[in-house]
Amino acid sequence: MIVIMNHRATPEQIQTVINHVESLGYRVHRSDGTERTILGIIGDERPLDTENLEAFEGVERVVRVLHPFKLASREFHPENSVVRVNGIEIGGDQLVLMAGPCSVESREQLFETAAAVKEAGAHILRGGAFKPRTSPYAFQGLGLKGLELLREAREKFHLPIVTEVLAPQDVSLVAQYADILQIGTRNMQNFALLRAVGEVQKPVLLKRGMMATIEEWLMAAEYILVQGNSRVILCERGIRTFETATRNTFDINAIPLVKQLSHLPVIADPSHGTGRWDLVIPVSRAAIAAGADGLIIEVHPHPEQALSDGAQSLRPDRFASLVEETRRLAEVLGRRL
């Protein structure tokens, strides 16, 4: 349920409504828009009497939210949310490019990649220090050493860092190094981890589960939002279907649909979405045209030597071509890079 205050509501009237709702045992999330303040009531609101709430001074109307995700819905927050990371705005007019290796393998590999993506125009450096792998025998990442290398690269190249966190007990550690905490596809419904990242005031990149519906994805975001962390960025990375020609089936439909349902920014991951480097650029074009707020791209100076995801990694020169294509497309769409 949401309570929409009219544009003339005073701070005292707004606080009176909040105090009343909280006295009944509910939590209230306040969203201040350019014209109105909206109060989201969290809890089982079925026993609440809407007519009683509408009787308070300053209340314009009370609306029961139809979707099970409340805080992530546009009904609660009609305007686009913008997540700010070191001066970069994700979800606004700017298209944001995150790029880097799937895994941090060495200082040389990371720094060579960081230098290349920075020169090409990337805004944020991605890289995995902890890698969840299907096989227990595959490369699992450098762990703490990888985080230290990422921090060194951030300082040298002045690029914010996005990296994955795998377990609730690791959140505080990774948050010391990362500017954005990534929740990977395998952990989208790890509710203990979602609560943990919700309790820290760091932006969270929430990847869609490989077999998750859009509602399940948005409900996962709700777990983070309800903990008080509003800085959530969604990431469409493809879902598993019967098709075997590509690694996953990239769900272009999800981008405009989620942006209709939710105010949260949406980033596209065509690297995991396709699993093929030769499809990354054309699918990137489609994602931007569909309304994505940016891209997260795997880049490696020597993909044939990569310890993970070499087949879907762009070489630096191909990433530079992607940036130029994105720049031209942004101009057509009235956005900027």
C-alpha positions in Angstrom: 0.0 0.0 0.0 1.2 3.5 -0.7 0.0 6.8 0.7 0.2 9.7 -1.8 0.4 13.1 -0.1 -0.8 16.0 -2.0 1.6 18.7 -3.2 0.6 21.1 -0.5 1.1 18.7 2.4 3.2 20.2 5.2 6.1 18.3 6.8 4.0 18.1 10.0 1.1 16.5 8.1 3.5 14.0 6.5 5.0 13.1 9.8 1.6 12.7 11.5 0.7 10.0 8.9 4.1 8.3 9.3 3.6 8.2 13.1 0.1 6.8 12.8 1.2 4.0 10.5 4.2 3.1 12.6 2.1 3.0 15.7 0.1 0.2 14.1 3.3 -1.9 13.7 4.2 -1.2 10.1 7.4 0.2 8.6 7.2 3.3 6.3 9.5 4.1 3.4 9.4 7.7 2.3 10.0 8.8 -1.2 10.2 12.5 -1.9 9.5 13.3 -5.5 9.6 16.7 -7.3 5.9 17.3 -6.7 4.7 14.8 -4.1 5.8 12.7 -1.2 4.9 9.0 -1.3 4.8 6.8 1.7 5.3 3.1 1.2 3.7 0.9 3.9 5.7 -2.3 4.5 4.0 -5.3 6.1 0.8 -7.2 5.7 -1.4 -4.2 5.0 -4.6 -6.1 4.3 -6.1 -5.2 7.8 -5.4 -1.4 7.1 -8.5 0.7 6.5 -7.8 2.9 3.5 -10.6 5.3 4.3 -9.1 6.0 7.7 -5.8 6.9 6.1 -7.4 9.1 3.5 -9.1 11.1 6.3 -5.7 12.5 7.4 -4.9 16.0 6.4 -2.5 16.3 3.5 -3.4 12.8 2.1 -4.4 12.8 -1.6 -5.2 9.2 -1.9 -4.3 5.7 -0.8 -3.4 3.0 -3.4 -2.9 -0.7 -2.8 0.1 -1.8 -4.8 -0.9 -4.7 -7.1 2.6 -6.2 -7.4 4.2 -8.2 -4.6 7.3 -6.0 -5.0 6.5 -2.8 -3.3 9.6 -0.6 -2.9 10.9 -1.6 -6.4 7.6 -0.7 -8.1 6.9 2.5 -10.1 3.7 2.9 -8.1 5.9 3.6 -5.0 8.5 5.6 -6.8 7.2 7.0 -10.2 10.4 8.7 -11.2 13.5 6.9 -12.4 16.0 6.2 -9.6 19.6 7.3 -10.2 22.4 5.5 -8.5 25.5 7.7 -8.0 28.9 6.1 -7.9 31.9 8.4 -7.6 30.2 11.1 -9.6 28.9 8.7 -12.2 25.1 8.6 -12.5 23.5 5.2 -13.4 19.9 5.5 -14.5 20.0 9.1 -15.8 20.7 10.4 -19.3 24.2 9.0 -19.4 24.8 5.4 -20.7 27.4 3.8 -18.3 29.9 1.3 -19.5 31.4 -1.2 -17.1 34.2 -3.3 -18.5 37.1 -5.6 -17.6 38.1 -9.2 -17.2 35.8 -11.9 -16.0 38.5 -12.9 -13.4 41.5 -11.0 -12.0 44.3 -13.4 -13.0 47.4 -11.2 -12.4 48.5 -7.7 -11.9 49.8 -7.5 -15.5 46.5 -8.8 -17.0 44.3 -6.5 -14.9 46.4 -3.4 -15.4 46.7 -4.0 -19.2 42.9 -4.4 -19.4 42.2 -1.4 -17.1 44.4 0.9 -19.2 42.7 -0.2 -22.4 39.1 0.1 -21.2 39.9 3.5 -19.6 41.3 4.8 -22.8 38.4 3.5 -24.8 35.9 5.3 -22.6 34.7 2.9 -19.9 33.4 4.4 -16.7 33.7 1.5 -14.3 36.2 -1.4 -14.1 34.7 -4.9 -13.5 36.7 -7.9 -12.4 36.1 -11.0 -10.3 38.2 -11.7 -7.2 35.9 -14.5 -6.0 34.5 -16.6 -8.8 31.5 -19.0 -8.4 32.2 -21.8 -10.9 30.1 -24.8 -12.0 33.1 -27.1 -11.6 35.0 -27.2 -8.3 38.1 -27.8 -10.3 37.9 -24.5 -12.3 39.7 -21.3 -11.4 38.0 -19.8 -8.4 39.6 -16.4 -8.4 42.5 -14.9 -6.4 40.3 -13.9 -3.4 41.8 -11.2 -1.2 44.8 -10.8 -3.5 42.4 -10.1 -6.3 40.6 -7.4 -4.2 43.9 -5.8 -3.4 44.8 -5.7 -7.1 41.4 -4.2 -8.0 41.9 -1.4 -5.4 45.4 -0.7 -6.8 43.9 -0.5 -10.3 41.2 1.8 -9.1 43.7 4.2 -7.7 46.0 4.1 -10.7 43.3 4.4 -13.4 40.7 6.4 -11.5 38.0 3.9 -12.2 35.4 2.7 -9.7 35.3 -1.0 -9.1 32.4 -3.5 -9.4 33.1 -7.0 -8.1 31.1 -10.0 -6.9 30.5 -11.0 -3.3 29.6 -14.6 -2.7 28.7 -15.0 1.0 27.1 -12.9 3.7 30.3 -13.1 5.9 32.3 -11.6 3.0 30.2 -8.5 2.5 32.1 -6.3 4.9 35.4 -7.4 3.5 34.5 -6.8 -0.2 32.8 -3.5 0.7 36.1 -2.2 1.8 37.5 -2.6 -1.7 34.5 -2.4 -4.1 32.5 0.7 -5.1 29.6 -1.6 -6.3 28.8 -5.0 -4.9 27.7 -7.5 -7.5 25.3 -10.3 -6.7 25.7 -13.0 -9.4 23.1 -15.1 -11.1 23.6 -18.1 -8.8 23.1 -15.9 -5.7 20.1 -13.9 -6.8 17.9 -15.8 -4.4 20.5 -16.2 -1.6 18.3 -14.3 0.8 20.8 -14.1 3.6 23.3 -12.5 1.1 20.6 -10.1 -0.2 19.9 -9.0 3.4 23.6 -8.5 4.1 24.2 -6.2 1.1 21.0 -4.4 2.0 22.5 -3.5 5.3 25.6 -1.7 3.9 25.3 1.6 2.1 27.0 0.5 -1.1 25.5 0.3 -4.6 24.4 -3.3 -5.5 24.4 -4.7 -9.0 21.8 -7.5 -8.9 22.1 -9.9 -11.8 19.0 -11.8 -12.9 19.0 -15.5 -11.9 19.6 -17.8 -14.9 16.1 -19.3 -14.5 14.4 -16.5 -12.7 11.2 -14.8 -13.7 11.0 -11.0 -13.8 8.8 -11.1 -10.7 11.4 -13.2 -8.8 14.1 -10.9 -9.9 12.3 -7.8 -8.6 11.4 -9.6 -5.4 15.1 -10.3 -4.9 15.7 -6.5 -5.3 13.0 -6.0 -2.7 15.0 -7.9 -0.1 17.8 -5.4 -0.5 15.5 -2.3 -0.6 13.6 -3.3 2.5 16.9 -3.3 4.5 17.3 0.4 3.7 19.7 0.3 0.8 18.0 2.1 -2.1 21.1 1.9 -4.4 20.1 -1.1 -6.4 21.0 -1.6 -10.1 19.4 -4.5 -12.0 21.4 -6.5 -14.6 19.8 -8.6 -17.4 22.3 -11.3 -18.3 20.3 -13.8 -20.2 18.3 -16.8 -19.0 18.6 -20.6 -19.6 16.3 -22.0 -22.2 16.2 -25.0 -24.5 18.4 -23.1 -27.0 22.0 -24.4 -27.2 23.4 -22.2 -29.9 24.3 -19.5 -27.3 25.3 -19.7 -23.7 22.1 -18.1 -22.6 19.0 -16.5 -24.2 19.4 -12.8 -23.8 16.0 -11.4 -22.8 15.6 -8.1 -24.6 11.9 -8.0 -23.6 12.9 -7.8 -20.0 14.6 -4.4 -20.3 11.6 -2.3 -21.4 9.2 -4.3 -19.3 11.3 -4.0 -16.1 11.6 -0.3 -16.7 7.9 0.0 -16.9 7.4 -2.0 -13.7 10.3 -0.6 -11.7 12.1 2.7 -11.2 15.5 0.9 -10.7 18.2 1.3 -13.4 18.8 -1.6 -15.7 22.3 -2.7 -17.0 22.7 -5.2 -19.8 25.3 -8.0 -19.9 25.6 -9.3 -23.4 28.8 -11.2 -22.6 27.0 -13.7 -20.4 23.8 -13.3 -22.3 25.4 -14.8 -25.5 28.6 -16.4 -24.4 30.1 -15.4 -27.8 32.3 -12.4 -28.4 31.0 -12.0 -32.0 27.5 -11.5 -30.7 28.4 -9.0 -27.9 28.4 -5.9 -30.1 25.1 -6.5 -32.0 23.3 -7.5 -28.8 24.7 -4.5 -27.0 23.1 -2.3 -29.7 19.8 -4.0 -29.2 20.0 -3.6 -25.4 20.7 0.1 -25.6 17.9 0.6 -28.2 15.5 -1.3 -25.8 16.3 1.2 -23.0 19.2 -0.2 -21.0 21.0 2.3 -18.9 24.4 0.9 -19.7 26.4 -2.3 -20.4 28.8 -4.5 -18.5 31.3 -6.1 -20.9 34.0 -8.7 -20.4 37.3 -7.6 -21.9 40.6 -9.5 -21.9 43.9 -8.6 -23.7 44.4 -12.3 -24.6 41.0 -14.1 -24.6 42.6 -17.4 -25.7 44.6 -17.4 -22.5 41.8 -16.4 -20.2 41.2 -18.6 -17.1 37.5 -18.0 -17.4 35.0 -16.9 -20.1 37.6 -16.3 -22.8 35.0 -17.2 -25.6 32.8 -14.2 -24.6 35.5 -11.7 -23.9 36.2 -8.8 -26.3 39.8 -7.8 -27.2 40.5 -4.2 -26.3 40.3 -3.0 -29.9 36.9 -4.6 -30.3 35.7 -3.0 -27.0 36.9 0.4 -28.4 34.7 -0.3 -31.5 31.8 -1.1 -29.2 32.2 2.2 -27.4 32.1 4.2 -30.6 29.0 2.4 -31.8 27.4 3.0 -28.4 28.3 6.7 -28.6 26.6 7.1 -32.0 23.5 5.2 -30.8 23.3 7.3 -27.7 23.1 10.5 -29.8 20.2 9.0 -31.8 18.4 8.1 -28.6 18.9 11.5 -27.0 21.3 10.1 -24.4 25.0 10.6 -23.8 28.0 8.4 -23.2 
